[in-house]
Amino acid sequence: MADILRTTAGLGGESEVRRLLRERDWSVSPLGAPDGWPPELATAVSMAFSSAFPMFVAWGPDLRFLYNDAYAPILGDKHPAAFGAPFQLVWAEIWPDLVPIVDRALSNKSAYFEDLPLTMERKGYRERTWFTFSYSPLHDGHGRVVGLYCTVIETTARVQAERRAAFELAVADALRPLASSDDAIRTGCTLLGQELGMARVLYGEVDDRPGTLSMVGDWSRPGFAGVAGHTFSLDAFGPEFARAGRAGELLPLADVRTDPRAAARQGTYLALDVHACLAVPLRQGGRLQAFLVLGLDRPHAWTDAEMALACGTAERIRAAVDLARVQTTLREERDRSRTILDTIAEGFMLLDRDWTVLQINEAGLRIAHMASGAVIGRNHWDVWPEAIDSEAGRMYRRVMRDRTAGTAEYRQRVADGAEIWCEVRAYPTADGGVVSFFRDVTERKAAEDKLRTADRRKDEFLAMLAHELRNPLAPISAAADLLRIGRLDEARVRQSSAIIGRQVRHMTSLVDDLLDVSRVTRGLVTLARAPVAARTIVDEAIEQVRPMFETRRQHLAVAIADPDATVLGDKARLVQVLANLLNNAAKYTPEERRIDVAAGVDAAGGRLLLTVHDDGIGIEPELTGHVFDLFTQAERSVDRAQGGLGLGLALVKNLVELHGGTVACTSPGLGQGSTFEVALPLMAPATRPSSAAAGAGAAAAAVAGGRPLRVLVVDDNVDAAATLGMLLEACGYLVDVEHDSQRALDHARQQRPDVALLDIGLPDMDGNELARRLRADPQTGAIVLVAVTGYGQEQDRRAAFEAGFDHHLVKPVDMDALAALLAGIER
């Protein structure tokens, strides 16, 4: 022992291992050797402690661990506790890898390994390392193997450098042939993610003005949803994320739940299944351009090697993206130039001074419906004799004579007999000929005709509107003059007042029709959907129009084949549809004639059919396809004997289509009556509310020992909340309705509902904040929260789930989906 201490003292002062030996007083049998330190052990320890290379000795039954100063850095945090500890405990995490080597040495055989990979834990986290070492057996005084001696060199830095160089070369080779920036991002992220064993790798581009990060490409391990195409606020990742990026600093987060730089915004990271994050900023010209973000689904301490590899790969991806985009821009410019040339020469023809066609391109032949052999080499006027006296022909001759450019349009008959409109531009050539560019403008001419027709119909409608508004003004003006004279008896005053009242109501009705059709056609009408039976629609529509039928002594025949056939719609609007059709039939059917209204079911198509048939004036066959168009009605009755603006049918069509239905008109001709048929989708069996919804209601009765589910509906739209509440009550649930967030919060604490259906767009406190408060309160934290909202984009769904919602439904709610969801909650 004295020799060992003398040897170690020569290392320059009192070495760490000499101090440890002295502290432990291992001068007599410290390691189980019965006669003290055997010569071979003493020699091995002396060699180890005097060597500048890392060495260790493991001796005795439990292989006690002795090492020199050079080996201490390899141990990291394990030093000095490892000194004299059993080998197996010192390197417990790699012991399974070392057992074959140790067994070989203890079998009296030496072993040599080069760049052996080991996953070690010596700095508070697990890391991948590489070592080159040799193991040799140690013997006691009787020649028995009772330990081993090892010389070791850590080669981690060299191996990682070689691997990094090889990886960067592989990345460069993979990126080099890619012409698409998307492919470059996807390839680079994939290679890096697989190399480092990540959960996901994201490449996002920064827009500083709104402060957003747009994920233009990503890679994720199987089982993780991709996020390419999504945009996040930079603030969503915490203020340090943007600050570090703008400063060009790496942001390594070992655990987003505990790191103060991310803990406040951990929800964003966890929503992406990221527990450990490494953000690599990419700057250009002093401006933050992009981020390469590495994510793991478990805490992880980022090593220098990983950060270096991520930085190098990020720069290569960025360079490949920039190059690909430059190449894409060049290709687009080239293609755009070709497109411009192709557009200019869409129809191209070259004529010599004698009108011989020298050249025509494929587009020109396609427009003319001709083959090149029928055109090239022939005289232009022989090929197109109909053009001689046309505007185009006169323009051609003017260009040839005056040597000035010209333009014309003309109608041309092509080879198959069809007629097209062509726009022709002609320019003189230097050799005395003419070059012509022409294109087919038939569709444009047809569109112009349609616009002129629509404009004419609009003018006719405005004339009719003026007529309709002047009609009531005449009696109003006359009655006002009578009242101004002031010498009327009481009966005449009442009569004048009644005239004014009737005519004002008539004008109000006209204005209401205009506003109603405007709101519907612009999509400003919100339907309050609820189950509506066929009988309800027919009965209430007849009730509205009955006075007009009685006034005209018309007979109304009603036939309802399936009174309980049900549609999901807005009852008031559906009644308005049928009432408009009945009102229309009454107007254009002579007095004392019959009008039929029927309701039936098209079982094959799953539709409710509402039919109105009259024996009235009928419609010309060519007009039946346009009776539902705006500005068309005036053509049906120029004298407007029945009054009104004729907007009712346009309103009918739009309201029916809002309900997912169709409306059609048929008529044998003038004087032979008309038939209007409305087809509306029937409610599915699961939502009428029968089978599934009723079944869900029945199932709900089993909750909590026979109590049905208690559902809280929160929506500031009173009608929408009431309608949904009534529908849920019809399905057997206990329903409470609130329209205010704070009242809903108090109600939830008192009543403890099983499920809460929350609108997101609530005033004062929105649905997401209400959900957060419900989740944070122990009294309401267990409530199943369902977002019922008109916000249905992916970022809206993500925000809802981050706020604590369990489910997300988009308005109008699919009752099948809601019934299934509630039934699943019960189960």
C-alpha positions in Angstrom: 0.0 0.0 0.0 2.9 2.3 0.8 4.3 1.7 -2.7 0.9 2.7 -4.2 0.7 5.9 -2.1 4.3 6.8 -3.0 3.5 6.2 -6.7 0.4 8.4 -6.7 2.2 11.1 -4.8 4.5 11.5 -7.8 1.6 12.7 -9.9 2.0 16.3 -8.6 0.6 17.1 -5.2 -2.0 14.9 -3.5 -4.1 13.3 -6.3 -7.8 12.7 -5.9 -7.4 8.9 -5.9 -4.5 9.1 -3.3 -6.8 11.1 -1.1 -9.6 8.6 -1.5 -7.2 5.7 -0.7 -6.0 7.4 2.4 -9.5 8.3 3.6 -10.6 4.7 3.2 -7.5 3.3 5.0 -7.3 0.4 2.6 -4.0 -0.9 4.0 -5.3 -4.2 5.1 -7.7 -6.5 3.3 -10.1 -3.8 2.1 -11.4 -5.8 -0.9 -11.7 -9.3 0.4 -8.1 -10.3 -0.3 -7.3 -12.6 2.7 -3.6 -11.6 2.9 -3.8 -7.9 2.1 -3.0 -6.6 -1.3 -1.7 -9.3 -3.7 1.3 -8.4 -5.8 -0.6 -8.4 -9.1 -3.3 -6.1 -7.7 -0.7 -3.8 -6.2 1.1 -3.6 -9.5 -2.1 -3.0 -11.5 -3.2 -0.3 -9.1 0.2 1.3 -9.2 0.1 1.3 -13.1 -3.4 2.7 -13.2 -2.7 5.5 -10.7 0.5 6.5 -12.4 -0.9 6.5 -15.9 -2.0 9.6 -17.8 -4.6 7.4 -19.6 -8.0 6.5 -18.0 -7.7 3.1 -16.3 -9.6 1.2 -13.6 -9.3 -2.0 -11.6 -12.2 -4.2 -10.4 -11.2 -6.6 -7.6 -12.7 -9.2 -5.3 -16.0 -11.1 -5.2 -18.1 -8.0 -5.9 -15.5 -6.4 -8.2 -14.8 -3.3 -6.2 -14.0 -0.3 -8.5 -10.7 1.5 -8.3 -9.6 4.1 -10.9 -7.1 6.9 -11.5 -7.6 10.6 -11.9 -7.8 10.4 -15.7 -10.8 8.1 -15.4 -12.8 10.4 -13.1 -14.1 12.7 -15.9 -15.6 9.6 -17.6 -17.6 8.9 -14.4 -19.0 12.4 -14.3 -21.5 12.8 -11.4 -20.7 9.2 -10.3 -17.3 10.4 -9.0 -16.2 10.1 -6.1 -19.0 7.9 -4.8 -17.9 5.2 -7.4 -14.5 4.8 -5.8 -14.5 1.4 -4.0 -18.1 0.6 -5.0 -19.1 -2.6 -6.7 -18.6 -2.5 -10.5 -22.2 -3.5 -11.2 -23.6 -0.6 -9.1 -21.2 1.9 -10.6 -22.3 1.2 -14.1 -25.8 -0.2 -13.5 -27.3 1.3 -16.6 -24.8 -0.4 -18.9 -24.1 -3.5 -16.9 -26.1 -5.8 -19.2 -23.8 -4.7 -22.1 -20.7 -5.2 -20.0 -21.5 -8.7 -18.6 -20.2 -10.6 -21.6 -16.9 -8.6 -21.5 -16.5 -9.0 -17.7 -17.3 -12.7 -17.9 -14.6 -13.1 -20.6 -12.0 -11.4 -18.4 -13.0 -13.4 -15.4 -12.5 -16.5 -17.6 -8.9 -15.6 -17.9 -9.2 -14.1 -21.3 -8.4 -10.6 -22.5 -10.8 -8.6 -24.6 -10.5 -5.6 -26.9 -13.3 -3.4 -28.2 -13.2 -0.4 -30.4 -15.9 2.3 -30.5 -18.3 0.3 -28.5 -21.7 2.2 -28.2 -23.1 2.5 -24.7 -26.1 4.5 -23.4 -24.8 6.0 -20.1 -26.2 8.2 -17.3 -23.4 10.2 -15.7 -24.5 13.8 -16.0 -28.1 13.6 -14.8 -29.5 12.3 -18.1 -29.0 9.5 -20.5 -26.6 9.9 -23.4 -25.2 7.9 -26.2 -21.5 7.3 -25.9 -18.7 5.4 -27.5 -15.5 3.8 -26.0 -12.4 1.9 -27.0 -11.0 -0.3 -24.3 -9.2 -3.5 -23.4 -10.0 -5.8 -20.5 -7.4 -8.1 -18.8 -7.8 -10.6 -15.9 -6.1 -10.1 -12.5 -4.9 -13.0 -10.4 -4.3 -13.5 -6.7 -1.2 -15.0 -5.1 -2.4 -18.5 -6.0 -3.0 -17.7 -9.7 -6.7 -17.5 -9.5 -8.6 -14.8 -11.5 -10.2 -12.5 -8.9 -10.5 -9.3 -10.8 -9.9 -7.4 -14.0 -7.9 -4.5 -15.3 -9.1 -2.1 -18.0 -7.5 0.6 -20.1 -10.2 2.9 -21.7 -10.4 5.8 -24.0 -13.8 7.6 -24.6 -14.2 8.2 -28.4 -17.7 9.8 -28.2 -16.6 13.1 -29.7 -14.7 11.5 -32.6 -17.6 9.1 -33.4 -20.2 11.8 -33.1 -18.1 14.0 -35.4 -17.8 11.2 -37.9 -21.5 10.3 -37.7 -22.4 14.0 -38.0 -20.2 14.4 -41.1 -21.7 11.2 -42.6 -25.3 12.3 -41.7 -24.7 15.8 -43.2 -23.3 14.3 -46.3 -26.4 12.0 -46.5 -28.7 15.0 -46.0 -26.9 17.0 -48.7 -27.1 14.1 -51.1 -30.8 13.7 -50.4 -31.6 17.4 -50.7 -29.5 18.1 -53.8 -31.9 16.6 -56.5 -35.1 18.0 -54.9 -36.8 20.7 -56.9 -39.7 21.4 -54.5 -39.3 23.3 -51.3 -42.0 21.1 -49.7 -40.0 18.0 -50.6 -36.8 19.5 -49.2 -38.5 20.4 -45.9 -40.2 17.0 -45.6 -37.0 15.1 -46.5 -34.7 17.1 -44.1 -37.2 16.8 -41.2 -37.6 13.1 -41.8 -33.8 12.3 -41.9 -33.2 14.4 -38.8 -36.1 13.0 -36.8 -35.1 9.4 -37.6 -31.4 10.0 -36.9 -32.1 11.5 -33.4 -35.2 9.4 -32.5 -37.5 12.3 -32.3 -41.3 12.2 -32.0 -41.7 15.1 -34.5 -39.6 17.6 -36.4 -41.3 20.8 -37.6 -40.2 23.5 -40.1 -42.2 26.8 -39.6 -41.8 30.1 -41.3 -42.2 33.3 -39.3 -44.4 36.3 -40.3 -43.2 39.1 -37.9 -46.1 41.5 -38.5 -48.9 39.3 -37.1 -46.4 37.4 -35.1 -47.2 33.9 -36.5 -45.4 30.7 -37.2 -46.8 28.8 -40.2 -45.8 25.1 -40.3 -44.9 24.6 -43.9 -43.6 21.1 -43.5 -43.1 18.4 -40.8 -42.2 14.8 -40.0 -43.7 12.8 -37.2 -43.3 9.3 -35.8 -46.1 6.9 -36.7 -49.1 7.5 -34.5 -48.6 11.3 -34.2 -50.8 13.6 -36.3 -49.0 15.9 -38.7 -49.4 19.7 -38.3 -48.1 20.9 -41.6 -50.4 23.7 -42.9 -51.3 24.9 -39.5 -50.5 28.4 -38.2 -49.7 29.3 -34.6 -49.1 32.5 -32.8 -45.5 32.9 -31.6 -46.9 33.9 -28.2 -48.5 30.5 -27.9 -45.1 29.0 -27.3 -44.2 31.6 -24.6 -42.4 35.0 -24.9 -38.9 33.4 -24.6 -39.6 31.4 -27.8 -39.8 34.6 -30.0 -37.1 36.5 -28.0 -34.6 33.7 -28.5 -35.5 33.3 -32.1 -35.0 37.0 -32.9 -31.7 37.0 -31.0 -30.6 33.9 -33.0 -30.3 31.8 -29.9 -31.1 28.1 -29.6 -34.0 27.3 -27.1 -33.5 23.9 -25.5 -36.4 22.9 -23.2 -35.8 19.7 -21.4 -39.3 19.6 -19.9 -41.9 22.1 -21.0 -43.9 21.4 -17.9 -41.2 22.6 -15.5 -39.0 24.9 -17.5 -40.1 28.5 -16.6 -39.6 29.6 -20.2 -42.4 27.4 -21.4 -44.4 26.2 -18.4 -47.0 29.0 -18.7 -47.8 28.0 -22.3 -47.2 24.2 -21.8 -50.7 23.5 -23.2 -49.5 24.4 -26.8 -46.6 22.0 -26.5 -48.6 19.2 -24.9 -51.3 19.6 -27.6 -48.5 18.7 -30.1 -47.4 15.8 -27.9 -44.2 17.6 -27.2 -42.7 17.3 -23.7 -39.1 18.3 -24.6 -38.4 20.9 -27.3 -35.4 22.2 -29.2 -36.1 25.3 -31.3 -33.4 26.3 -33.8 -33.9 29.8 -35.2 -33.0 30.6 -38.8 -32.2 34.2 -39.5 -31.4 36.0 -42.7 -30.4 39.7 -43.1 -30.9 40.2 -39.4 -34.5 39.1 -39.5 -36.0 35.9 -38.0 -37.1 33.9 -41.0 -38.0 30.4 -39.7 -37.7 27.8 -37.0 -36.7 24.1 -37.1 -38.4 22.6 -34.0 -37.5 19.2 -32.6 -39.9 17.5 -30.2 -39.9 14.5 -28.0 -42.9 13.0 -26.2 -40.9 12.6 -23.0 -38.5 14.9 -21.0 -35.0 15.0 -22.5 -31.8 16.9 -21.8 -30.4 18.1 -25.1 -26.8 17.3 -25.7 -24.2 19.5 -27.5 -24.0 16.9 -30.2 -27.8 16.9 -30.8 -27.9 20.7 -30.9 -25.0 20.9 -33.3 -26.6 18.3 -35.6 -29.9 20.2 -35.5 -28.3 23.5 -36.3 -26.3 22.1 -39.2 -29.4 20.3 -40.6 -31.6 23.4 -40.2 -29.1 25.4 -42.3 -29.0 22.8 -45.0 -32.8 22.6 -45.1 -33.1 26.4 -45.3 -30.5 26.5 -48.1 -32.3 23.8 -50.0 -35.7 25.6 -49.5 -34.2 28.9 -50.8 -32.7 27.2 -53.8 -35.8 25.3 -54.6 -37.9 28.4 -54.4 -35.6 30.3 -56.6 -35.7 27.5 -59.1 -39.5 27.4 -58.8 -39.7 31.1 -59.4 -37.5 30.7 -62.5 -39.7 27.9 -63.8 -42.8 29.9 -63.1 -41.4 32.9 -65.0 -40.5 30.6 -67.9 -43.9 29.0 -67.9 -45.6 32.4 -67.6 -43.7 33.6 -70.6 -44.8 30.6 -72.5 -48.4 31.1 -71.4 -48.3 34.7 -72.5 -46.9 33.7 -75.9 -49.5 30.9 -76.2 -52.3 33.3 -75.3 -51.1 35.9 -77.8 -50.8 33.2 -80.5 -53.9 31.3 -79.4 -55.1 31.6 -82.9 -52.2 32.6 -85.2 -52.3 32.9 -89.0 -49.8 34.4 -91.5 -51.0 35.6 -94.9 -48.8 36.8 -97.8 -49.6 39.9 -99.9 -51.8 37.6 -102.2 -53.9 36.3 -99.3 -52.3 32.9 -99.3 -52.2 31.2 -95.9 -48.6 30.6 -95.1 -48.9 29.4 -91.5 -51.5 28.6 -88.9 -51.0 27.1 -85.4 -52.7 24.2 -83.7 -54.9 26.6 -81.7 -56.1 28.3 -84.8 -57.0 25.0 -86.5 -58.8 24.0 -83.3 -60.9 27.2 -83.3 -61.7 26.8 -87.0 -62.4 23.1 -86.7 -60.1 22.4 -89.7 -57.0 20.4 -90.6 -53.8 22.1 -91.7 -54.1 20.6 -95.2 -57.4 22.4 -95.8 -55.9 25.8 -94.9 -52.2 26.1 -95.5 -51.3 27.1 -99.1 -54.8 28.1 -100.0 -56.3 31.5 -100.5 -57.9 32.9 -97.3 -61.1 34.0 -99.1 -61.5 30.5 -100.5 -61.2 28.9 -97.1 -63.6 31.4 -95.4 -65.8 32.9 -98.1 -68.4 34.0 -95.5 -65.8 36.4 -94.1 -65.6 38.5 -97.4 -68.5 40.8 -96.5 -68.0 40.6 -92.7 -66.6 43.2 -90.4 -63.5 41.1 -90.1 -63.1 40.9 -93.9 -63.3 44.6 -94.3 -60.8 45.1 -91.5 -58.3 42.6 -93.1 -58.5 44.5 -96.4 -58.0 47.8 -94.6 -54.9 46.5 -92.8 -53.5 45.2 -96.1 -54.1 48.5 -97.9 -53.4 51.1 -95.3 -50.7 49.1 -93.4 -52.2 49.9 -90.0 -53.4 47.5 -87.3 -57.1 46.6 -86.9 -59.5 44.7 -84.7 -62.9 43.2 -85.4 -65.4 40.7 -84.2 -67.5 38.5 -86.4 -69.7 35.4 -86.4 -68.1 32.4 -88.2 -69.7 29.2 -89.2 -67.3 26.3 -88.6 -66.9 23.0 -90.4 -69.5 21.1 -88.3 -72.2 23.7 -88.9 -72.0 25.4 -85.5 -71.5 29.1 -85.2 -68.9 30.8 -83.1 -67.9 34.4 -82.4 -64.3 35.3 -83.0 -62.3 38.4 -82.0 -59.6 39.1 -84.6 -56.5 41.4 -84.4 -54.5 41.9 -87.6 -51.1 43.6 -88.1 -49.1 44.4 -91.2 -45.9 42.5 -91.8 -42.6 43.9 -93.2 -42.9 41.8 -96.4 -46.3 43.2 -97.3 -48.5 40.5 -95.8 -50.7 40.3 -92.7 -50.4 38.4 -89.4 -53.6 37.6 -87.6 -54.3 36.7 -84.0 -57.8 35.5 -83.2 -59.7 33.8 -80.4 -63.1 32.2 -79.7 -65.2 34.7 -77.7 -68.5 32.8 -77.9 -68.8 32.3 -74.2 -68.1 36.0 -73.6 -70.7 37.0 -76.1 -73.2 34.6 -74.4 -72.4 36.1 -71.0 -72.9 39.6 -72.4 -76.3 38.5 -73.8 -77.2 37.1 -70.4 -76.2 40.4 -68.7 -78.3 42.4 -71.1 -81.3 40.1 -70.5 -80.8 40.4 -66.7 -80.5 44.1 -67.0 -83.7 44.3 -69.1 -85.5 42.1 -66.5 -84.3 44.4 -63.7 -85.6 47.5 -65.5 -88.9 45.8 -66.0 -89.0 44.8 -62.4 -88.2 48.4 -61.3 -90.9 49.7 -63.5 -93.3 47.2 -61.9 -92.1 48.2 -58.5 -92.7 51.8 -59.3 -96.2 50.9 -60.5 -97.0 48.9 -57.4 -95.8 51.7 -55.1 -97.7 54.4 -57.0 -101.0 52.4 -56.8 -101.4 52.7 -53.0 -100.1 56.3 -53.1 -103.2 57.5 -55.1 -105.8 56.5 -52.5 -103.6 57.7 -49.7 -103.1 61.1 -51.3 -106.8 61.4 -52.0 -107.7 60.4 -48.4 -105.2 62.9 -47.1 -106.7 65.7 -49.2 -110.1 64.9 -47.9 -108.9 65.0 -44.3 -107.1 68.3 -45.0 -110.4 69.9 -46.2 -111.6 69.4 -42.7 -115.4 69.4 -43.5 -115.9 65.6 -43.3 -118.4 63.8 -41.1 -117.2 61.1 -38.7 -118.1 58.2 -41.1 -116.1 59.8 -43.9 -113.1 60.4 -41.6 -113.2 56.7 -40.5 -113.5 55.7 -44.2 -110.5 57.8 -45.1 -108.5 56.5 -42.2 -109.3 53.0 -43.1 -108.2 53.6 -46.7 -104.9 55.0 -45.5 -104.4 52.1 -43.1 -105.1 49.5 -45.8 -102.8 51.1 -48.3 -100.0 51.6 -45.8 -100.3 47.9 -44.8 -100.1 47.0 -48.5 -97.0 49.1 -49.0 -95.5 47.7 -45.8 -96.1 44.2 -47.2 -94.3 45.2 -50.5 -91.3 46.5 -48.6 -91.3 43.4 -46.3 -91.2 41.2 -49.4 -88.3 43.1 -50.8 -86.3 43.0 -47.5 -87.1 39.3 -46.9 -86.0 38.1 -50.4 -82.9 40.3 -50.0 -82.0 38.7 -46.6 -82.5 35.2 -47.9 -80.6 35.6 -51.2 -77.7 37.2 -49.3 -77.5 34.3 -46.8 -78.5 36.5 -43.8 -81.3 34.2 -42.6 -80.6 31.8 -39.8 -82.9 28.8 -39.6 -84.2 27.8 -36.2 -84.3 24.0 -37.0 -86.6 21.7 -35.1 -88.7 18.6 -36.1 -91.7 19.8 -38.1 -94.6 17.4 -39.1 -96.2 17.6 -42.5 -99.6 18.2 -41.0 -98.3 21.3 -39.1 -96.9 22.8 -42.2 -100.1 22.3 -44.2 -102.5 23.4 -41.5 -100.7 26.6 -40.6 -100.1 27.6 -44.3 -103.8 27.1 -45.0 -104.7 29.1 -41.9 -102.7 32.1 -43.3 -104.2 32.1 -46.8 -107.8 31.0 -45.9 -109.1 34.7 -46.0 -108.0 35.1 -49.6 -109.6 31.7 -50.6 -112.8 32.7 -48.9 -112.8 36.1 -50.6 -112.3 34.5 -54.0 -114.8 31.7 -53.2 -112.2 29.2 -54.3 -112.3 25.5 -53.2 -109.2 24.1 -51.5 -108.8 20.3 -51.5 -106.3 18.9 -49.0 -104.7 15.4 -49.1 -102.1 14.4 -46.5 -100.9 10.9 -47.0 -98.6 10.8 -44.1 -99.4 13.5 -41.5 -96.6 12.5 -39.2 -93.8 12.6 -41.9 -91.3 14.9 -40.3 -88.5 17.2 -41.5 -85.8 19.1 -39.6 -86.4 22.7 -40.4 -87.6 26.2 -39.5 -91.4 25.8 -39.0 -92.1 29.5 -39.7 -90.1 29.5 -43.0 -91.6 26.2 -44.2 -95.1 27.5 -43.5 -94.1 30.6 -45.4 -93.0 28.5 -48.4 -96.3 26.6 -48.7 -98.3 29.8 -47.9 -96.5 31.6 -50.8 -97.3 28.8 -53.2 -101.0 28.8 -52.1 -101.2 32.6 -52.3 -99.7 32.4 -55.8 -102.2 29.8 -56.9 -105.1 31.8 -55.5 -104.0 35.0 -57.3 -103.8 33.3 -60.7 -106.8 31.0 -60.5 -110.2 32.3 -61.4 -112.8 32.7 -58.7 -114.8 29.6 -57.6 -112.2 27.2 -59.0 -110.4 24.4 -57.3 -106.9 24.3 -55.9 -105.3 21.1 -54.6 -102.6 20.9 -51.9 -101.1 17.5 -51.0 -98.4 16.2 -48.7 -96.8 12.8 -49.3 -93.6 10.8 -48.8 -91.2 9.6 -51.5 -89.9 6.6 -49.5 -87.2 5.7 -52.1 -85.7 9.2 -52.0 -86.4 9.9 -48.4 -88.2 13.1 -49.1 -91.4 14.9 -48.0 -93.3 16.1 -51.1 -95.5 19.2 -50.8 -97.6 19.8 -54.0 -99.8 22.7 -55.0 -101.9 22.3 -58.2 -104.2 25.0 -59.6 -106.5 25.4 -62.6 -105.4 28.9 -63.2 -103.9 30.9 -66.1 -100.9 28.5 -66.5 -97.4 29.3 -67.6 -95.7 29.2 -71.0 -93.5 26.1 -71.1 -90.3 28.1 -71.9 -90.9 30.2 -68.7 -91.3 27.3 -66.2 -87.6 27.1 -65.7 -87.3 30.8 -64.8 -90.4 31.4 -62.6 -88.2 31.2 -59.5 -85.7 33.8 -60.7 -85.7 37.4 -59.5 -87.0 40.0 -62.0 -88.8 37.3 -64.1 -92.2 37.5 -62.5 -93.4 40.6 -64.3 -93.6 38.7 -67.5 -96.3 36.5 -66.2 -98.9 39.2 -65.8 -98.1 42.6 -67.2 -101.3 44.2 -65.9 -100.5 43.0 -62.3 -104.2 42.7 -61.7 -103.6 40.8 -58.5 -100.9 43.2 -57.2 -97.6 42.3 -55.5 -94.1 42.2 -56.8 -93.9 38.6 -57.8 -91.0 37.9 -55.3 -92.8 35.1 -53.6 -91.5 32.3 -55.9 -87.9 33.6 -55.6 -88.2 33.5 -51.8 -89.7 30.0 -52.0 -86.8 28.7 -54.0 -84.1 30.2 -51.7 -85.9 29.0 -48.5 -86.3 25.5 -49.8 -82.7 25.3 -50.8 -81.6 26.5 -47.4 -83.4 23.4 -46.0 -81.6 21.1 -48.5 -84.6 20.7 -50.7 -85.7 21.4 -54.2 -88.7 23.1 -55.8 -90.0 22.6 -59.4 -92.8 24.1 -61.5 -94.7 22.4 -64.4 -97.5 23.6 -66.6 -99.1 22.2 -69.8 -99.3 25.8 -71.1 -101.3 29.0 -70.9 -104.8 28.5 -69.5 -104.1 25.0 -68.3 -103.0 25.5 -64.7 -99.8 25.0 -62.9 -98.2 22.6 -60.5 -95.5 23.4 -57.9 -93.8 20.6 -56.0 -91.5 21.1 -53.0 -89.2 18.2 -52.0 -87.6 18.3 -48.5 -85.3 15.7 -46.9 -87.1 13.6 -44.3 -85.5 13.3 -40.9 -83.4 10.2 -40.6 -85.1 7.5 -38.5 -82.5 8.1 -35.8 -83.5 11.8 -35.5 -87.3 12.0 -36.0 -86.8 11.6 -32.9 -87.3 7.9 -33.1 -84.9 5.0 -32.9 -81.4 6.3 -32.1 -82.5 9.6 -30.4 -85.3 7.9 -28.6 -83.0 5.0 -27.8 -80.4 7.5 -26.5 -83.2 9.0 -24.4 -84.2 5.6 -23.1 -80.6 4.8 -22.4 -80.1 8.1 -20.6 -82.8 7.0 -18.1 -80.3 4.4 -16.8 -77.8 7.0 -15.6 -77.2 7.2 -11.9 -79.7 4.6 -10.8 -82.5 5.4 -13.2 -82.0 9.2 -13.5 -81.6 10.5 -17.1 -78.6 12.6 -18.0 -78.8 16.2 -16.9 -77.7 18.5 -19.7 -76.9 22.2 -19.4 -77.3 24.2 -22.7 -75.6 27.6 -22.8 -76.2 29.9 -25.8 -76.9 33.6 -25.9 -79.1 33.0 -29.0 -82.4 32.4 -27.1 -84.2 30.7 -29.9 -81.3 28.4 -30.7 -80.9 27.4 -27.1 -84.6 26.9 -26.6 -85.0 24.7 -29.7 -82.0 22.5 -28.8 -83.3 22.2 -25.2 -86.8 21.1 -26.4 -85.3 18.6 -28.8 -83.1 17.1 -26.0 -86.1 17.0 -23.6 -88.0 15.1 -26.3 -85.2 12.6 -26.3 -85.6 12.0 -22.5 -82.9 14.2 -21.0 -83.2 16.6 -18.1 -82.3 19.9 -19.7 -81.5 23.4 -18.2 -80.9 26.4 -20.4 -78.8 29.5 -19.7 -77.9 32.5 -21.9 -75.3 34.1 -19.7 -71.8 32.7 -18.9 -71.7 33.8 -15.3 -75.2 32.4 -14.6 -74.2 29.2 -16.4 -71.2 28.9 -14.1 -73.3 29.4 -10.9 -75.9 27.0 -12.2 -73.3 24.3 -12.9 -71.9 24.6 -9.4 -75.4 24.2 -7.9 -76.9 21.5 -10.2 -73.8 19.5 -11.2 -75.0 18.6 -14.7 -73.6 15.5 -16.4 -73.0 17.2 -19.7 -72.7 20.9 -20.7 -73.3 22.0 -24.3 -71.5 25.4 -24.5 -71.6 28.0 -27.3 -68.1 29.5 -28.0 -69.2 33.0 -29.1 -70.7 34.1 -25.8 -70.5 37.8 -24.8 -68.5 38.9 -21.8 -67.0 35.5 -21.1 -66.6 33.3 -24.2 -67.2 29.6 -24.2 -63.5 28.7 -24.0 -63.0 30.8 -20.8 -66.2 29.3 -19.4 -64.8 25.8 -20.1 -61.5 26.7 -18.3 -63.3 27.8 -15.2 -65.6 24.8 -15.1 -62.5 22.6 -15.4 -60.6 24.4 -12.7 -63.5 24.2 -10.2 -63.5 20.9 -8.2 -67.3 21.1 -8.1 -67.6 21.1 -11.9 -64.4 19.6 -13.1 -66.0 16.2 -13.9 -68.7 17.6 -16.3 -68.4 16.4 -19.8 -67.9 19.6 -21.9 -69.2 19.8 -25.5 -68.4 22.8 -27.7 -71.5 23.7 -29.9 -70.3 26.4 -32.2 -70.2 27.9 -35.6 -66.3 28.1 -35.4 -65.2 24.9 -37.1 -61.7 25.4 -38.4 -58.8 23.3 -37.1 -57.4 26.1 -35.0 -60.8 26.6 -33.4 -61.0 22.9 -32.5 -57.5 23.0 -31.1 -58.3 26.1 -29.0 -61.5 24.4 -27.7 -59.6 21.2 -26.6 -56.9 23.3 -25.0 -59.5 25.1 -23.0 -60.8 21.8 -21.6 -63.6 20.7 -24.0 -64.1 16.9 -24.4 -66.0 17.2 -27.7 -66.4 19.7 -30.5 -69.6 20.0 -32.6 -70.3 22.5 -35.4 -73.6 24.3 -35.9 -76.1 23.3 -37.1 -75.7 20.3 -34.8 -76.1 16.9 -36.4 -78.6 15.4 -34.1 -77.5 11.8 -35.0 -74.0 12.7 -33.9 -75.2 14.4 -30.7 -77.5 11.5 -29.8 -74.6 9.0 -30.3 -72.3 11.2 -28.2 -74.7 11.4 -25.3 -75.4 7.7 -25.5 -71.6 7.1 -25.4 -71.3 9.3 -22.3 -74.0 7.3 -20.6 -72.2 4.0 -21.4 
